[in-house]
Amino acid sequence: MKTTLEELQAFAAVVATGSLTAAADQLEQTVSGVSRALGRLEKKLDTTLLRRTTRRIELTEEGALFLGRTRAILASIDDAEEQMAARRQKPAGRLRVNAATPFMLHAIVPLVPEFRRSYPEITLELDTDELNIDLLERRTDIAIRIGVLRDSTLHARPLCTSRLRLLASPAYIAEHGKPKGVLGLAPHTLLGFTQPESLNRWPLRGAHGDEWPITPDITVSNGETLRQLALQGVGIACLSDFMTGPDRERGELVQVLAKDTVDVRQPINAVYYRNTQLAARIACFLDFLGARLGEA
């Protein structure tokens, strides 16, 4: 008996998600259906692909070897479907996009309705992660990266830049006052990141040059949490313009130390793998984002 597409999809989904339940949700199948598909696949191959314990699922050595071929087969099928869609000039298929939570919420989500109206055949899968992910491992088509790129194996398309500013709420300023000069930050509550440490070097002129390393009083793992703390009047934060424009327009966040702040603009890029001709669904999303974000 030959292996079926359903069995390959079940195997790849279980590995990608780490559980039968998550794989079933992704494939819109029952858990028992996914489990049976895996069982049939292992029986046909006469080998164990996955070790299942009460806590997690692990690949065997044979499973790891078979996974590479499985992903290549599924990718070929996706490419064939996309080519047919492109011939009809209707980009279609599943588009997996990854971005940090703040960028997803403040930059991408507001554009989704317009994108869906323009490309109804594309199924969006939006995923957030605060750390740089492995695009192949997570089967991600496009990842949005903020800051200097370090992975030379990826193709990158610049989308826009976003300025960094020190911000606080009017309530915080009314209670604690504005800092007078960089040294005036000392008595204030500073909000920063748990990692990477580079995000706790603020763009301020001082004895350290054009960067001022801070020791945060409160640290968080993502910029949206930082924004919410600043809005609640907890302290001063260094935030990017793409996520604070409406807050500043409404006066809910106010810039501090404007004269001491260096004009630093973070590059924002879309990154992706490109081994052959770029898939239509990826190309149209990159064009769409570039046009909309470039206007900001």
N, C-alpha and C positions, 0 to 999 in steps of 0.2 A: 504493500500500500504506500502511495506517495504522500509526502508531507503536504498539508494544505496551508493556504494563506491564513486562515483563521488560527491555526496552531502557531504559526510564526508570529502573528500579531500578539497572541496571548503571551508567548514566551518573552518577546521584546518588552511588552507593557509591564509584566511582572518585574523584570529586571530594572526597568526605568523608574517604576514607582516604589518598588521595595515590598509590595504586599499584594496578595490576591484581591483583597477588597478594593484597593486603590486602582488596580489594573482593571477590575470589572467596571468601576465607575468611569474610567477613561474610555473603555471600549463600549460602554453602555450595554453590558451584558451582566448575567448573574455570576456570583462568585463560583457557584458549582459548575457553570458552563466554562469559565476560564480554567478551573481546576481539571475538568475532564479533557479540555484541549491540551493542556500540558501533559497530562497522563498519556494521551494518545501519541503525542509527539515523542515522548521518552520511550514508549513501547516500540514505535516504528524505528527509532534510531538505536534501540537496544542499549541505551546508556542513560545514566542519571545526569541531568543538566543542572538541577538545582537541589541544594540541601535545604530542607525546611525544618526549622526549629520553632519553638513556641514564641521566640522573640524576633527572629528575622529570617530572611531568605538569602542564601549565599550561592554563588556560581561555583560549580565544580570546574576542574581544569578543562574537561570536555565541553562544559557549558560555555566557558569563556571563548573557546575556539569557535563554537557554533554561533555564538552571539554576533561575531564580526560578519559572518556570512549572512546571517539573518537580517542584520541592519542594512547590508548592501542590497539584499533582495527587496526589502521594503522600500528603500530609497529609490531603487530602479522602477518599482511600480508607481511610486509617487511622481517620479519624473515623467513616466509615460502618460499618466493622467494629466499632468500639467501641460505637456506638449499638445495633447488633444484640446485642452481648454484654451491654450494660446492660439491654436488654429481657428478657434471660434472667436478669438480676441475677447475672451471673457476669463480673466485670471480667476482660478478657482483652487480649492483645496484648503487644507489646514495650514494656518500660519502661526507659528509659535514665536512669541515675542517676550523677551525677558528684560526687566529694568529694575532699578532700585525703586522702592516703594514711593518716595516723594515724586520721582519723575513720572512714574506710572500714573499716580493720582492727579498731578497738576499739569502734566504736559500731554500724555497720551490719551487718558480716559476722556477728556473733553473733546478730542478729535474723533473718537470712535463712531458717534452717530453719522457724521459726514462721510467717513470712510465706508461705513456699511451701506450707505445710500449709493455710493459710487461703485462699490465692488461687493454686491450681495452674494456672489458665489464663493467668496472667501470666508472661511470659518476661523475666527480669531481665537487663539489660546494665549491669554495674558498671564504671565508669571512674574512674581516679584522676588527679589533676592538682594540682600545688601552686599554680598561678596561677589567677585567675578566668578562665573560658573564655567564649566567645561561644556561648550556648545554641543559637541558630539555626544557626550555622555547623557546630557539632558534632552537630546534631540531638539535643540533650539535652533530656529532659523535665523533670528536676529536678536542681538543683545545690545542694549543701549549702555554705553560706558561713559562715565563722567570723569574728566581728568586726563592725565597723560597716559597714552596707551603703552603697554609693555609687551603684549603678546604679538610677536612679529609674524606668527603663522596665520593671522586673521586678516581679511580684507576689511578696510574701514572706509566709511563715508561720513565726512563731517556734516553735522546737521546745523549746529549753531554754537554760540558761546553764551555763558551766563555769568554775570558779575557777582562777586561776593561782597556782602555788607555786614556790618555789626548792627544788630537790631535788638530793640527792647520794646515792651509795651508802654503806653503812656502811664498806666497804673504803677509799673515798676519805677519809672522815672520820677513820678510824683512822690513816691515813698523814699527812694534812695538817691535821687538826683542823677544828672548825667556825669559820667567821668570826665575830668578835665585833663586831657592828655593821656598818653598810653600808660604812664605810671599811675594814673588815677583809677585804673582798673582794679588795683590791689584789693580794696575793700568790697568790691562788688561780687555778686554771685555769677560765676561764669559757667555756661552750659557747653559741653563738648561731647566728643565721641569716644566710645570704648576702643574702637579701632577703625581705620589705621591711624597711627599716631600723627601722620602728616596733616590730618584734618584738624588737629589741635594747634596748628601753627597759623595764626591769624595774619591777614595781609595789612600789617601796621608798621609804619616807619618807626625805628627806634635804635637802640644800641645793637640789636641783632641784625640790622639791615632792614630789609623790607618784609621780614617775617617776625612775628612775635609769638614765641612758644608760651602757651598757657597751661596751667594746671587746673583742669575743670573741677568745680565743686560738685557737679552732677554730670554723669556720663550716660550716653544712650547709644543704641546700636543703629538707629537710622534717623535721617533728617526730618521725617514727619513728626516723630516724637519730640525732637528738638524744637520744631516750629510750634507745636502745641504748648510746650512748656513756656516758650517765650510769650505766646499769646495770653497765657494764664498769669503773666507777671512774675514768673519765678526767677528770671535772671536775664543776662545778656547772651545772645547767641550769634554765631557767624553763619549766615544762611545765603543760599544762592537765589538770584532774582527769579528764576523760573518758578519757584514755589512760593514766593512772597509778594508778587506784584499786586494782587488784589488787596492783600493785608496792608500794604503801604499806601495804596490809593485810598482805602477807607480810614487810614490813620490808626489802624489797630496795632501796627508795628512802626516804630520810628527809628531812623538811622542815628547811631551815635558815633562819635569820633570820625565824622566824615572827612575832616581836613587831614587827619592822620592816616586815613585808609588808602592803601595803594590800589590802583585800578587793576585788579586781577580778574580775569575772565576765564572761567573753566571751559575747556573744549568739551563738546558733547558729540560723540560719534556713534554711529550704528556699525556694529561689527558682525561679520558673517564669514562662513567658509564659501569658497567659490572654486570648485574643481572643474566645472564645465560651464556652459551658458547659464547665466543667472536665471533662476526660476521666475516665471511671470509674476507670481503672487508676492515674491520678495521684492522684485524690482519696482512694482507699482506702489508697495508700501513705503519703500525708501524714497521714491519720488514724492509721494504724498507728504511724508513727514518733513522732507527737506524743504518743500514749498511752504508749508504752514509754519514750521519753526523758524525758518529763515526770515519770515516777516516780522518776528517778535523783536 
